[in-house]
């Protein structure tokens, strides 16, 4: 779970955050592999990392996460794999 007040911190850190009623969507677009490695010839594909959740009181309960490629293909990410990221966000 993420404290609701951390959503603003995520926005300031480059994430796109959308809240629609109780539904929350957090999105981050990765740099290209070429940009990340400082070698443009490695590739130009960007991916979207998306985390969805539901507002429950003063926290967001995460319900789904996936990585989406440029063709729209999605690879599910286990919520357990987000535990370190959640700890980091909570420490901000």
C-alpha positions, 0 to 999 in steps of 0.5 A, a space after each residue: 500500500 502507498 500513502 495517498 499523500 505520496 501521489 504528489 511526490 510521485 508526480 514531482 518525480 516524473 511519474 504521471 498520476 491519474 485519480 478517477 474517483 477511487 481508481 488510481 493509475 501511476 505511470 512511468 515511461 522508461 528511457 530507451 535502452 540506448 539512452 540509458 546506456 548512452 549508446 543510441 545504436 542499442 535501441 529506441 524502444 520505450 516502455 510504460 510501467 503502469 501500476 493501478 490501485 484503489 483508494 481506501 481511506 488514506 492509502 492506495 491499495 495496489 491491484 495490478 502492475 504491468 509493463 507495456 511495450 510500444 506495440 501495446 503488448 503487456 507483461 504482468 508484474 507481480 505486486 510482490 516485486 514492487 515491495 522495494 519500490 514501495 519502501 522507497 516511495 514511503 521513505 521520501 
